[in-house]
């Protein structure tokens, strides 16, 4: 029997439709085959006693309810560490270092006298042993269990009684009670539900590794992300040494924090002071500008490079790495409209050094300045940093948490901080700040 399953919400229909009738997502129905026979009801659920009903005031929380991961950067992202019964979905592109991060976290747990059950459906025990040996990890408290059957997991948990559970990966786990192929929408939904229930019943912190799609989101129905407590993404540019750990959902902390790691010959090591990690300039060159973005409670200084060349073909190229393509097109239109600079006749290339990607709009001012610098071939002093958002009228808007950014910029050696004219800054910072109203004034001040 052929059915169509929505890859976004998991809804099933008997015929294909352009839009899912349940969630409204377009082009999300995928054809799948189901064996006709005895009706299956999903993964077999274990029977257990009805939980005790308590009032909010009766519930006591231990002061030490969180367990540190052994990485301060990861603790920062999670909001302080692991919470009992917490379920984390960790996504990332192939080769990013998800499994390496997990085996190192598992080892850190053993240093706290915790037992870890590492379940792998993708690698053999020998492969995991080789990786752990390369990382210098030796422990009798990390238990390896290689299986693809989700029904076997609870028996393993009951036998080992671990303090921490790792699943690598959800796409490799399946239930024989479900009539669909491994990695299908139905399998992902049911297996995720089973693992989440297991973690909650056993009060067992669990990390589930997941593959991502070409769009950069965890593969499978959106219901998987709704089930878990936290969704993490481990990002890296191709051949990049730095890895960024982000969170898109966190029931136990902020979603604005990020963690920075570096891949070394001995595995992943955290970058404890990442503010200047993504700046590599040692001299002054045209098209090279420093900007400052805020990610959670920390500020990061990014090196923005711009290259402009005369267009040799009909349509000018607009290429951006680390900066949103549509935002670049908007800024180029603003520049041509309000300054008269003919950027439309130039190919424009923007690159954020180090592969860092930020949604903080205060990097706009650095991007515009880099374009001006690349066009005029005039270098910007390396002790200058630009902080501000650019509006459609060419005005410079105030960045959030500005005084803290200025304070840190001065501490790191920047002597001139370019900000919006409307910024309310402390008097002690005024001699280090240059206020500009719009991009025209910015151009006159530097070019």
C-alpha positions in Angstrom: 0.0 0.0 0.0 1.4 3.4 -1.0 0.9 6.5 1.3 2.3 10.0 1.3 3.9 11.3 4.5 4.6 15.0 5.3 8.3 15.4 6.0 7.5 18.5 8.2 4.7 17.2 10.5 4.5 13.5 9.8 0.8 13.6 8.6 -0.2 10.7 6.3 -2.5 10.9 3.3 -3.6 8.4 0.7 -2.8 10.6 -2.3 -0.3 13.3 -3.2 -1.1 16.9 -2.7 0.9 20.0 -3.3 0.3 21.3 0.2 0.1 19.3 3.4 -3.5 19.4 4.7 -2.3 19.3 8.3 0.5 21.9 8.6 0.2 23.8 5.3 3.8 23.1 4.1 4.3 23.0 0.3 6.0 20.1 -1.5 6.5 18.2 1.7 4.6 15.0 0.9 6.9 12.0 0.2 5.8 8.7 -1.2 6.3 5.7 1.1 5.2 2.0 0.9 3.5 0.2 3.7 3.1 -3.5 4.0 -0.5 -4.6 4.2 -1.2 -6.9 7.1 -1.8 -6.8 10.8 -2.1 -3.2 11.8 0.9 -1.9 13.8 0.6 0.7 16.4 4.1 2.0 16.5 6.9 1.2 19.0 5.8 -0.9 21.9 5.5 1.2 25.0 6.6 -0.1 28.3 4.0 -0.2 31.1 4.7 1.8 34.2 2.9 3.2 37.2 0.9 6.4 37.1 3.3 9.2 38.2 2.5 11.0 41.4 0.5 14.2 41.1 2.0 17.1 43.1 1.5 20.8 43.4 4.0 23.2 42.1 5.1 24.2 45.7 5.7 20.5 46.7 8.3 20.0 44.1 11.9 20.4 45.4 14.8 21.3 43.1 18.3 20.3 44.1 20.9 23.1 44.0 23.2 20.7 42.1 20.5 19.6 39.6 22.7 20.5 36.6 25.7 18.4 35.6 28.6 20.2 33.8 29.6 18.9 30.4 33.3 19.4 31.0 33.3 22.1 28.3 32.5 25.6 29.6 31.6 26.6 26.0 28.9 23.9 25.9 27.7 24.7 29.4 27.2 28.3 28.3 25.1 27.2 25.3 23.0 24.7 27.4 22.4 27.3 30.2 24.7 25.6 32.8 25.0 22.0 31.9 22.8 18.9 31.7 19.4 18.6 33.5 18.1 15.2 34.7 15.8 13.8 32.0 17.0 16.4 29.4 16.8 15.3 25.8 19.1 17.1 23.3 19.0 16.8 19.5 22.4 17.6 18.0 22.5 18.3 14.3 25.4 19.0 12.0 26.8 18.4 8.5 28.9 15.2 7.9 32.5 15.5 9.1 31.7 18.5 11.4 32.8 16.5 14.5 29.6 15.6 16.2 30.7 12.1 17.1 34.1 13.4 18.3 32.4 16.0 20.5 30.1 13.3 22.0 32.9 10.8 22.8 34.8 13.7 24.5 31.7 14.7 26.5 31.2 11.0 27.4 34.8 11.0 28.8 34.2 14.2 30.7 31.2 12.5 32.3 33.3 9.6 33.5 35.7 12.1 35.2 32.6 12.9 37.4 32.2 9.2 38.3 29.3 8.9 35.8 28.5 5.9 33.7 27.8 6.6 30.0 26.0 4.3 27.5 27.1 5.2 23.9 24.7 3.6 21.4 25.9 3.6 17.8 23.9 2.5 14.8 26.5 3.8 12.3 29.9 2.6 13.5 31.3 -0.6 14.9 32.8 -0.9 18.4 36.3 -1.1 16.8 35.8 2.2 14.9 34.7 4.0 18.0 37.7 2.4 19.9 40.1 3.7 17.2 38.7 7.2 17.5 38.8 7.2 21.3 42.4 6.0 21.2 43.4 8.8 18.8 41.8 11.2 21.3 43.7 9.6 24.2 40.5 8.4 25.9 40.7 5.4 28.1 37.7 4.6 30.4 35.9 1.6 31.9 32.8 3.7 32.5 31.9 4.3 28.8 29.8 1.3 27.6 29.5 0.8 23.8 26.3 -0.7 22.4 26.1 -1.1 18.6 22.5 -1.7 17.5 19.9 -0.4 15.1 16.9 -1.8 17.0 15.2 0.8 19.3 13.5 -1.9 21.3 16.8 -3.2 22.6 17.8 0.2 24.1 15.6 -0.1 27.3 17.0 -3.5 28.1 20.5 -2.1 27.8 19.6 0.9 30.0 18.2 -1.4 32.6 21.3 -3.6 32.5 24.0 -0.9 32.6 22.0 1.8 34.6 23.9 4.6 33.0 23.9 8.3 34.2 24.1 9.5 30.6 22.9 8.2 27.2 24.2 9.1 23.7 22.4 7.9 20.5 24.4 8.1 17.2 22.3 8.6 15.2 18.5 8.8 15.1 18.5 8.1 11.4 20.2 4.8 12.0 17.7 3.6 14.6 14.5 1.8 13.7 11.6 -0.2 15.1 10.7 -3.6 13.7 7.1 -2.9 14.8 6.7 -0.1 12.2 6.1 -1.0 8.6 8.4 1.7 7.0 12.0 1.9 6.0 14.8 3.0 8.3 15.1 6.8 8.4 11.6 7.4 7.2 9.4 10.1 8.6 7.3 7.6 10.6 10.4 5.8 12.0 12.0 9.1 13.0 8.9 10.3 14.7 8.2 7.0 16.6 11.8 6.3 17.6 12.2 9.9 18.8 9.0 9.6 20.9 10.3 6.3 22.3 13.7 7.7 23.3 12.1 10.9 24.8 9.8 8.8 26.9 12.6 6.6 28.0 14.8 9.6 29.1 11.9 11.1 31.0 11.0 7.9 32.8 14.6 7.1 33.7 15.5 10.7 34.5 18.3 10.1 32.1 20.1 13.0 30.2 20.1 12.0 26.6 21.8 13.4 23.5 20.5 12.2 20.1 22.7 12.9 17.1 20.8 13.8 13.9 21.7 14.3 10.2 20.8 17.6 8.5 19.3 18.4 5.2 20.8 20.5 2.4 18.9 23.5 4.0 20.8 23.1 7.2 18.0 21.8 9.4 17.7 18.4 11.2 16.4 15.8 8.7 13.0 14.4 9.6 9.6 15.7 10.7 9.4 18.9 12.7 7.7 17.0 15.4 11.1 15.5 16.4 12.3 19.0 17.3 9.1 19.6 19.3 9.6 16.5 21.3 13.1 17.2 22.6 14.1 19.8 25.1 17.0 21.3 23.3 18.1 21.5 19.6 21.8 22.2 19.0 23.6 22.7 15.7 27.3 22.0 15.3 28.6 24.2 12.4 31.8 24.5 10.5 33.0 25.9 7.2 34.6 23.3 4.9 38.1 22.7 6.0 37.6 25.2 8.8 39.4 24.7 12.1 36.8 26.5 14.2 33.4 24.9 15.1 30.4 26.8 16.3 27.8 25.3 18.6 24.5 27.0 18.4 21.0 26.4 19.9 17.7 27.0 18.1 15.6 25.7 21.0 16.3 25.4 24.7 13.8 24.8 27.5 16.4 25.3 30.2 18.3 28.3 29.0 18.8 31.0 26.4 18.8 30.4 22.6 21.2 33.3 22.0 24.5 31.8 23.3 27.0 30.1 21.1 30.1 28.1 21.9 33.4 28.1 19.9 35.6 25.0 19.5 38.8 24.3 17.6 39.7 21.0 16.0 43.1 19.9 16.9 45.1 16.6 16.5 43.8 15.6 19.9 40.2 16.3 19.2 38.1 19.3 20.0 39.3 22.0 22.3 37.2 25.0 23.4 38.2 28.5 22.6 37.9 30.2 26.0 38.3 33.8 24.8 36.8 33.8 21.4 36.3 37.6 21.0 39.3 38.0 18.6 39.4 34.4 17.2 38.0 35.4 13.8 40.4 38.3 13.2 43.6 37.5 11.3 44.6 40.8 9.8 48.1 42.1 10.6 48.3 45.1 8.3 45.9 47.6 6.6 44.5 46.7 3.3 41.6 48.1 1.2 38.3 46.2 1.6 39.3 44.9 5.0 37.2 46.1 8.0 36.5 45.0 11.6 32.9 44.7 12.9 31.5 43.7 16.2 28.5 41.4 16.7 26.7 40.3 19.9 25.9 36.6 20.5 24.1 36.2 23.8 26.2 37.5 26.6 29.4 37.8 24.5 30.8 40.0 21.8 32.7 38.7 18.7 34.9 40.8 16.4 34.7 39.8 12.8 36.9 40.6 9.9 34.8 41.6 6.8 36.4 41.6 3.4 34.9 43.1 0.3 36.2 42.8 -3.3 34.7 44.9 -6.2 35.6 44.2 -9.9 34.2 45.7 -13.0 31.5 43.4 -14.5 32.6 41.7 -17.7 29.2 40.2 -18.4 25.7 41.4 -18.6 24.7 40.7 -15.0 26.9 41.7 -12.0 27.7 38.9 -9.6 26.7 39.1 -5.9 28.6 36.5 -3.9 28.5 36.4 -0.1 30.1 34.0 2.4 29.0 34.3 6.0 26.6 37.2 5.3 23.0 37.0 4.1 22.8 37.2 0.3 19.5 39.2 0.3 20.8 41.6 2.9 23.8 42.3 0.7 21.6 43.0 -2.3 19.6 45.4 -0.1 22.7 47.3 1.1 24.1 47.6 -2.4 20.8 49.2 -3.5 21.0 51.6 -0.5 24.6 52.6 -1.4 23.7 53.3 -5.0 20.6 55.2 -4.1 22.0 57.5 -1.4 25.7 57.9 -2.5 25.6 57.5 -6.2 28.4 55.0 -6.2 27.8 52.8 -9.3 28.0 49.4 -7.5 25.6 47.9 -10.0 28.3 47.9 -12.6 30.6 46.0 -10.3 30.9 42.4 -9.2 30.7 42.4 -5.4 32.2 39.7 -3.2 31.8 39.7 0.6 33.5 37.3 2.9 33.4 36.9 6.7 36.7 35.5 7.8 36.7 32.2 9.7 33.3 31.0 8.5 31.4 32.8 11.3 27.7 33.4 10.5 25.7 36.0 12.6 22.2 37.3 12.5 23.2 40.4 14.3 22.3 43.4 12.1 25.0 45.5 13.7 27.5 44.0 11.2 25.9 46.0 8.4 28.0 49.1 9.0 31.2 47.1 8.7 30.0 45.5 5.4 29.1 48.9 3.9 32.5 50.4 5.0 34.3 47.4 3.5 32.4 48.0 0.2 33.4 51.7 0.3 37.0 50.7 1.0 37.1 48.1 -1.8 35.6 50.6 -4.3 38.0 53.5 -3.4 41.0 51.3 -2.7 41.6 53.1 0.5 42.5 51.1 3.6 40.8 51.5 7.0 43.0 51.9 10.1 43.2 48.5 11.8 42.5 50.0 15.2 39.0 51.0 14.0 35.8 49.0 14.6 32.3 49.6 13.1 29.1 48.9 15.1 25.7 49.7 13.7 22.7 48.7 11.5 22.0 50.3 8.1 18.5 51.3 7.2 16.9 51.6 3.8 17.2 55.4 3.9 20.9 55.1 4.5 20.7 56.0 8.2 22.9 54.3 10.8 20.8 52.7 13.6 21.9 52.1 17.2 23.2 48.6 18.1 22.0 46.8 21.2 24.1 46.6 24.3 26.3 49.3 22.8 28.2 50.5 25.9 29.3 47.0 26.7 30.6 46.6 23.2 32.5 49.9 23.4 34.0 48.9 26.7 35.3 45.6 25.4 36.5 47.2 22.2 38.7 49.7 24.1 40.0 46.9 26.4 41.0 44.9 23.3 43.0 47.9 21.9 40.6 49.5 19.4 41.1 53.3 19.5 38.2 54.4 17.3 34.7 52.9 17.5 32.3 54.1 14.8 28.6 54.1 15.9 25.3 55.7 15.1 24.8 59.5 15.8 21.8 58.6 18.0 23.8 56.4 20.3 23.7 57.2 24.0 27.2 56.4 25.2 28.9 57.0 28.5 30.9 60.2 28.7 34.1 58.2 29.5 33.9 56.6 26.1 33.2 59.7 24.0 36.8 60.4 23.0 37.1 56.9 21.5 33.8 57.1 19.5 33.0 58.6 16.2 29.3 59.2 15.6 27.9 59.1 12.0 24.3 59.8 11.0 24.2 58.0 7.6 26.4 56.3 5.0 27.1 59.6 3.2 28.7 61.0 6.4 30.5 57.7 6.8 31.9 58.0 3.3 33.1 61.7 3.9 34.8 60.8 7.1 36.9 58.0 5.8 37.1 58.4 2.0 
